[in-house]
Amino acid sequence: MRSERPSDMSWRLLLVYGGDRGLHVLIYNLEVKEIPPPAYRLHVCNDQKEMEGMLLKMTVTLIVMPEEHAGLIERLSLFAPNIPIAIVVKEHSHQHARHWTSQGIAWVWPETNWERHLNLTLDAPLPETQLADSQEKVVSQTYDQPTILIAVAGAFDGAGSTHLSFALANYLAKQGDGKVAIWEAGRNPCFEFLAFNHNGVVNTKPRFEMDKVTYFKSTVDMDWVESYAEQFRYLIVDLGNINTSEHTSLFFRATIPVLVGSGSSWRQRELVQLCRKHIHKPQEKWRVVLPMASEDARDEIAETLAGRHVMSLPTCDPYQLSEEAEQVIERILNITTRKPAGFFGRFIKR
């Protein structure tokens, strides 16, 4: 016996259908005994953190969980506010079903044959208009080419990695070449306040949208980054201070590693020490960005760090980029690598 689903859930269940991607169903703390239909992709987990990670990594169609874990529903709404939930109960009755559907649950299934109910529920066809919308959504969020990972790190605290991350994200979003996301991976998170400042209300969700850019707060863990977020063309990781970041390895693995320093003479030492510290790493593709540095200061540091791409970034509003700032950002994102040169460059060629 299948319970009635709330009117506001009308066919929201089938967000993605068909193709080789299938319907992603998250099964929490339930044993799967039957073989699901070919179009289904069942993801079984018994750990809450693992489940939350899955909700961030993929487009989940439905969550199925036993009644004794229904206390997680409120927390799940933060990670997946629009994903229907089916509750599996040991004793099924009309009264029981009405109780749960009044709490916003889409389906209530008996424990004895919940898999049968799952198969019947997801076999229902989509209306043509919604199917077209769903297919368009899938196309807009998947790309044939790998996600481009851009890691932005500061040579010291307060260097400006977050400011530059915002500028890069808004520049890429303006180009319209694909979806853009930022993950704050530093030790001084600020996205929470950014969301509040932008919307005027407290945002407790781990992600939010602003100006065509998706922002992932520091509550999102490394597992999500490891998945390379296939629905985004560009993933920008704001590492904060590279010396204290827990995710420094992402800088060296990034397609575009960007190191933010300073053009001040008393700050050159930090850049040089960083290059020497990581002398065993290839550094030819590093982008060293010096906010507000003069051309003379840039030239001096470029000579010291011969073989690396060093550029000065003018003062800019990351949400209202000047033409000059956009030209520098274009160079940051599209530089042809050169071989190291000079005395210090010879050391990093090993």
C-alpha positions in Angstrom: 0.0 0.0 0.0 1.5 3.3 -1.1 0.8 6.5 0.8 -0.3 9.7 -0.8 2.4 12.1 -1.5 2.0 15.8 -0.7 0.8 18.1 -3.6 3.9 20.2 -3.5 6.0 17.1 -4.3 4.2 16.6 -7.6 6.7 14.7 -9.7 9.6 16.5 -8.3 11.0 13.1 -7.6 12.1 12.3 -11.1 14.7 15.1 -11.6 16.9 13.1 -13.9 15.7 10.2 -16.0 17.2 7.8 -18.6 20.5 7.7 -20.3 23.5 6.0 -18.8 23.3 8.2 -15.6 20.1 6.6 -14.4 18.1 7.5 -11.2 20.4 8.0 -8.2 18.7 6.6 -5.1 20.4 7.0 -1.7 19.6 4.1 0.7 20.5 4.8 4.3 20.8 1.9 6.8 18.7 -0.5 4.9 19.7 -3.9 3.4 19.1 -4.2 -0.3 18.1 -7.8 -1.3 16.6 -7.4 -4.8 18.4 -6.5 -8.0 17.2 -3.0 -9.1 16.1 -2.1 -12.6 18.9 -1.1 -15.0 17.9 2.6 -14.9 18.5 2.7 -11.1 21.7 3.7 -9.4 21.5 2.6 -5.7 24.0 4.1 -3.3 23.9 2.3 0.0 25.6 3.8 3.1 25.4 3.4 6.9 27.3 6.5 8.0 25.7 9.9 8.3 28.8 11.8 7.2 29.1 9.5 4.1 25.5 10.2 3.3 25.9 13.9 3.5 29.0 13.7 1.3 27.0 11.8 -1.3 24.2 14.4 -1.3 26.9 17.1 -2.2 28.6 15.0 -4.8 25.7 13.8 -7.0 22.2 14.6 -8.1 20.2 12.3 -5.9 16.6 11.5 -7.0 15.3 10.0 -3.7 16.4 9.2 -0.2 15.1 6.1 1.5 15.7 5.5 5.2 14.1 3.5 8.1 11.8 5.2 10.5 14.2 5.0 13.4 16.6 7.4 11.6 13.9 10.0 10.7 15.5 12.3 13.2 18.0 13.2 10.4 15.3 14.6 8.2 15.7 18.2 9.4 19.5 18.1 8.9 19.1 16.5 5.5 17.0 19.4 4.4 20.1 21.6 4.7 22.1 19.4 2.3 19.2 18.5 0.0 16.2 20.7 0.5 14.3 19.6 -2.6 15.0 15.8 -2.6 12.0 13.6 -1.6 12.4 11.2 1.3 10.7 7.8 1.7 10.4 6.3 5.2 10.4 2.5 5.7 8.3 1.5 8.7 7.9 -1.8 10.5 4.1 -1.4 11.1 2.3 0.2 8.2 -1.1 1.8 8.5 -3.1 4.6 7.0 -2.8 6.6 10.2 1.0 6.0 10.3 1.3 7.1 6.7 -0.8 10.3 7.3 1.5 11.1 10.2 4.6 11.0 8.1 3.2 12.7 5.0 2.1 15.6 7.3 5.8 15.9 8.2 6.7 16.4 4.5 7.6 12.8 3.8 6.8 11.8 0.2 6.3 8.1 0.7 5.8 5.6 3.6 6.6 2.0 2.8 6.3 -1.2 4.8 9.6 -2.9 5.7 8.5 -6.3 4.2 8.3 -5.1 0.6 9.8 -1.5 0.5 12.0 -2.4 -2.5 8.9 -3.4 -4.5 7.4 0.0 -3.7 10.6 1.7 -4.8 10.6 0.0 -8.2 6.9 0.8 -8.8 7.4 4.4 -7.7 10.3 5.3 -10.0 8.9 3.5 -13.0 6.3 6.2 -13.4 6.8 8.3 -16.5 7.6 12.0 -16.6 5.3 14.4 -18.3 7.0 15.6 -21.6 7.5 19.2 -20.5 9.3 18.1 -17.2 11.4 15.5 -19.1 12.6 18.2 -21.4 13.5 20.5 -18.5 15.3 17.6 -16.7 17.4 16.8 -19.7 18.3 20.4 -20.2 19.4 20.6 -16.6 21.7 17.5 -17.0 23.3 18.9 -20.1 24.0 22.2 -18.5 25.7 20.6 -15.5 27.9 18.0 -17.2 30.9 18.5 -19.4 32.9 16.3 -21.8 36.2 17.8 -20.6 37.5 17.3 -17.0 36.7 20.0 -14.5 39.4 22.7 -14.4 40.8 22.9 -10.9 42.1 26.4 -9.9 43.8 26.6 -6.5 44.4 30.0 -5.0 46.8 30.2 -2.0 48.3 33.1 -0.1 52.0 33.2 0.7 51.0 34.5 4.2 47.9 35.3 6.2 45.9 38.1 4.6 47.6 38.0 1.2 44.3 38.2 -0.6 43.5 34.6 -1.8 39.8 35.0 -1.1 39.6 38.4 -2.9 41.4 36.9 -5.9 39.2 33.8 -5.9 36.1 35.9 -6.1 37.6 37.9 -8.9 38.5 34.8 -10.9 35.1 33.2 -10.3 33.2 36.3 -11.4 35.3 36.7 -14.5 34.8 33.1 -15.5 31.0 33.3 -14.8 30.9 36.4 -17.0 32.5 34.5 -19.9 29.7 32.0 -19.9 32.0 29.0 -20.7 30.4 26.8 -18.0 29.3 26.7 -14.4 31.7 28.0 -11.7 32.1 27.0 -8.1 34.3 28.1 -5.2 35.2 26.1 -2.1 36.6 27.8 0.9 39.3 25.5 2.2 41.3 28.0 4.4 41.3 28.3 8.2 39.4 31.6 8.3 36.0 30.9 6.7 33.9 33.9 5.6 31.4 32.5 3.2 28.8 32.3 6.0 28.9 36.0 6.5 29.1 36.6 2.7 25.7 34.8 2.3 24.2 36.8 5.1 25.5 40.1 3.8 24.1 39.3 0.3 20.7 38.0 1.2 20.1 39.6 4.6 19.2 36.3 6.2 21.2 33.6 7.9 22.0 30.8 5.4 22.6 27.5 7.2 23.0 25.5 4.0 26.5 24.2 3.0 26.2 25.9 -0.4 24.5 29.0 -2.0 24.3 30.8 -5.3 25.4 34.3 -6.0 25.9 36.1 -9.3 26.0 32.8 -11.3 28.7 31.4 -9.0 28.1 28.4 -6.6 29.8 28.9 -3.2 30.6 25.9 -1.0 31.3 26.7 2.6 34.1 25.2 4.7 31.7 22.6 6.0 32.1 20.8 2.7 34.9 18.3 3.2 37.7 17.0 1.0 35.7 14.1 -0.3 33.6 16.5 -2.4 36.7 18.1 -3.9 38.1 14.7 -4.7 35.0 14.0 -6.9 36.0 17.0 -9.0 32.4 18.2 -9.0 31.6 17.0 -12.5 28.7 19.4 -12.7 31.0 22.4 -12.8 33.4 23.5 -15.6 35.6 25.4 -13.1 36.3 24.6 -9.5 38.2 27.3 -7.6 39.6 26.3 -4.2 40.5 29.1 -1.8 43.3 27.6 0.3 44.1 30.6 2.4 47.7 30.6 3.7 49.5 27.8 1.9 51.8 27.3 4.9 49.0 26.4 7.3 46.3 25.0 4.9 45.2 21.4 5.4 44.7 21.0 1.7 48.0 22.2 0.3 48.3 19.1 -2.0 45.5 20.6 -4.1 47.7 23.5 -5.0 50.3 21.2 -6.6 47.6 19.1 -8.3 45.7 22.0 -9.7 45.4 22.8 -13.4 46.0 26.4 -12.5 47.9 27.0 -9.3 47.8 30.7 -8.2 50.1 32.0 -5.4 49.2 35.4 -4.0 52.1 37.4 -2.6 53.2 41.0 -2.2 55.3 43.4 -4.2 56.7 44.9 -1.0 60.5 44.4 -0.6 60.1 43.1 2.9 57.7 40.4 1.7 59.9 38.9 -1.1 61.6 36.6 1.3 58.3 34.7 1.9 57.9 34.0 -1.8 61.5 32.9 -2.2 61.3 30.6 0.8 58.1 29.0 -0.5 59.7 28.2 -3.8 62.8 26.7 -2.1 60.6 24.7 0.3 58.8 23.1 -2.6 61.9 22.8 -4.8 61.0 19.2 -5.7 57.7 20.3 -7.2 57.3 21.5 -10.8 56.8 25.2 -10.6 56.7 26.3 -14.2 52.9 26.7 -14.3 52.7 28.6 -11.0 51.0 32.0 -11.3 52.5 34.4 -8.7 50.1 37.4 -8.3 51.1 40.6 -6.6 48.1 42.7 -5.7 48.6 46.5 -6.2 52.3 46.0 -6.9 54.2 48.5 -9.1 55.7 47.4 -12.3 59.2 48.0 -10.8 58.4 45.7 -7.9 56.9 43.1 -10.2 60.0 43.1 -12.4 62.3 42.8 -9.3 60.4 39.8 -8.0 60.1 38.3 -11.5 63.9 38.4 -11.7 64.3 36.8 -8.3 61.7 34.1 -9.2 62.9 33.5 -12.7 61.0 30.9 -14.7 57.7 31.5 -12.9 54.9 33.7 -14.1 54.8 36.9 -12.0 52.2 39.6 -12.6 50.8 42.6 -10.8 47.0 42.9 -10.2 45.6 46.4 -10.0 43.2 47.4 -7.2 39.8 46.0 -8.2 36.3 45.2 -7.0 36.0 41.4 -7.5 32.3 41.9 -8.5 32.9 44.9 -10.8 36.2 44.2 -12.5 37.9 46.9 -14.5 39.1 46.3 -18.0 42.7 46.4 -16.7 42.0 43.8 -14.0 40.2 41.5 -16.5 43.3 41.6 -18.8 45.5 40.5 -15.9 43.0 37.7 -14.9 42.9 36.6 -18.6 46.7 36.2 -18.4 46.4 34.3 -15.1 44.1 31.8 -16.7 45.7 31.5 -20.1 49.5 31.5 -19.8 51.8 29.6 -22.0 54.5 27.9 -19.8 58.1 28.8 -20.1 61.3 27.0 -19.0 62.9 28.2 -15.9 65.8 30.6 -16.3 68.4 32.3 -14.1 70.3 31.1 -11.0 67.3 30.2 -8.9 65.5 28.7 -11.8 68.3 26.1 -12.3 67.5 24.6 -8.9 63.9 23.9 -9.7 64.7 22.1 -12.9 65.8 19.0 -11.0 
